Amino acid sequence: MSKKLNTAEPPKERKMSRNSVIAVAVTGVVILVVVIGAIFFSLGKKSAGSADNPTPEVTQSESADPGTAPGGGDAPSEPDGPRELGPVSPELKEVVESQWRLDEADQLAVGNLDAKLVVQTYFDFRCGYCAQAAVELEPQLKPLVDDGTIRIEYHNLPVLGEESMLAAQASLAAANQGKFADFHHYVFQRHHEQNPVEFTEAGLADVAREIGVADIDKFTADMTSAEIVAKVQEDYVRGTQQLGITGTPAFIIGYSYVPGYIPFETFTQVVDAELARPAA
């Protein structure tokens, strides 16, 4: 299995007045993730074709040292040729599908509910390779979204500290007014151009104005609301503890886990392998 990157500690709670709200949300998740996480992690550690795991369950790509990643994040992976995948184990199927939202009204998703594959993308708004994926890879995936091959569901995974947490909260505040996609594109485009936005409440409110959020007062209030703070904390715990993801970007393409930035060629290789995977 690929080495872990960006092993940041969970962000500290931002205000003491929010402790009880966050604790309730996070505690319920932790109880579940401790049990399920062991299943997913053990599957990921088994090598393809071994006696313990006769068919590949998880696709892993090698990533460079985190110090080489501009702005944090897992480094690019090169295409490694076509893969043949075996049937999905019941344990892995349960863990992966538990992450799918499949909600028609989901602001953090693109693509049809009945797409052939669900792609889960885990990102941090301060991650350089996440910006590269958003600006370079995502536009190339649009034909696969439009023709019903893939549905992409985005997951905030703010592993790079307090500013990343605040940016994740702001993205959900933008989503409340139908502007998640605009927020996502604007922040990552600025990062990719080496002109990052200011990750403060005032700076993110400026982003909201730039992308046309209608009610800035609501955006500002939502960004630091107990509900959204708890939601981001819950997403963080689920991603890092249930799935064992500590570096961004990370992708779960169908049932294949691929850490680090990947070029379009690698992405389509995994898609093709997943589409050819035999039924369990």
Number of C-alpha atoms within 10 A of each C-alpha: 16 15 12 15 21 17 13 13 11 16 16 10 16 13 9 7 10 16 13 11 13 20 15 12 16 19 13 11 17 17 11 13 22 14 12 18 20 15 17 22 17 10 20 23 14 18 18 19 12 10 9 10 15 12 18 21 25 24 21 19 20 16 23 16 14 17 13 12 18 18 18 22 33 30 26 20 18 14 16 10 9 12 15 13 21 19 15 19 15 9 12 21 16 14 18 19 13 9 16 13 15 17 12 11 7 13 18 20 22 18 21 20 17 12 17 18 21 24 24 23 21 23 26 28 29 28 25 24 28 30 28 22 22 21 19 15 18 14 11 13 17 16 11 18 19 14 12 15 19 25 26 27 22 19 21 25 29 32 29 24 15 17 19 22 28 21 27 27 26 29 26 24 26 32 20 16 16 16 20 21 16 18 25 20 16 20 23 26 19 14 22 22 11 12 11 15 18 15 20 15 17 11 13 24 20 16 21 24 14 12 16 15 24 14 12 17 11 14 24 18 14 19 25 19 15 17 15 20 24 23 19 22 25 21 17 23 21 22 22 21 21 24 22 17 25 25 28 30 30 24 25 21 25 23 27 23 22 24 30 28 28 25 17 16 14 19 17 17 16 25 22 14 19 21 14 13 17 12 7 9
